[in-house]
Amino acid sequence: MTGTADTEAFEFSSIYKLDTVVVPTNRPMIRKDMADLVYMTEAEKIQAIIEDIKTRTAAGQPVLVGLSRSKNLKWFPAN
C-alpha cells in the first residue's frame, strides 16, 4: 500500500499488468502544494535555500537540510 501509486498507474498496468486502486484518506489532507521554484544557476538556487533557512531559523522553526552530494556541504555549515 502506498500513497503515490496512482500517479504511476499507467506504468503498473502496462509493465506489470497490475491495477491500482485509490483508497481515500481517513483524515482531510492538510498538505499545501506550492509552485515550483526554478533558478537560472546553481548559485542562485543555493542562495535562495540559504535565505529560506535563515528566515525559518530566525522564526524559531527547526530546519533539516538533506544533501544529495557531499560537495554541497561547503554551502551549509552546521550552525
C-alpha positions in Angstrom: 0.0 0.0 0.0 1.3 3.4 -0.9 0.1 6.9 -1.3 1.9 7.5 -4.6 1.0 4.6 -6.8 -1.9 6.4 -8.5 0.5 8.8 -10.3 2.2 5.7 -11.8 -0.9 3.7 -12.6 -0.2 3.5 -16.3 3.3 2.1 -15.6 2.0 -0.5 -13.2 -0.7 -1.5 -15.7 1.4 -1.6 -18.9 4.6 -3.2 -17.5 3.4 -5.3 -14.6 -0.2 -5.9 -15.6 -1.3 -4.6 -12.1 -4.3 -2.5 -11.4 -4.1 0.4 -8.9 -6.9 1.4 -6.5 -7.2 4.8 -4.8 -8.1 4.4 -1.1 -9.3 7.7 0.3 -7.5 9.1 3.4 -9.2 8.8 6.8 -8.3 12.5 7.5 -8.5 15.6 5.5 -5.4 16.4 3.5 -3.6 19.4 5.1 -0.6 19.5 2.7 -0.2 22.7 0.7 1.0 22.1 -2.8 3.1 25.1 -3.9 4.5 26.2 -7.3 8.0 25.0 -8.4 10.9 27.4 -7.9 13.3 27.5 -10.8 16.7 29.2 -10.8 19.0 30.1 -13.7 22.1 29.0 -11.9 23.0 26.6 -9.1 24.5 29.5 -7.2 21.1 31.4 -7.3 19.4 28.2 -6.1 21.8 27.7 -3.2 21.5 31.4 -2.2 17.7 31.1 -2.1 17.9 27.9 0.0 20.2 29.7 2.4 17.9 32.7 2.7 14.9 30.3 3.3 16.9 28.5 6.1 17.8 31.9 7.7 14.2 33.0 7.6 12.8 29.9 9.1 15.5 29.6 11.9 15.0 33.2 12.8 11.3 32.4 13.4 12.4 29.5 15.7 11.5 26.8 13.2 13.9 23.8 13.2 15.3 23.1 9.7 16.7 19.8 8.5 18.8 20.0 5.2 19.3 16.9 3.2 22.0 16.9 0.5 22.4 14.5 -2.3 26.1 15.3 -3.0 28.8 15.8 -0.3 30.4 18.5 -2.4 27.4 20.8 -1.4 28.4 20.5 2.3 30.5 23.7 1.9 27.4 25.7 1.4 25.6 24.6 4.5 27.6 24.8 7.8 26.2 23.0 10.8 25.1 26.3 12.6 
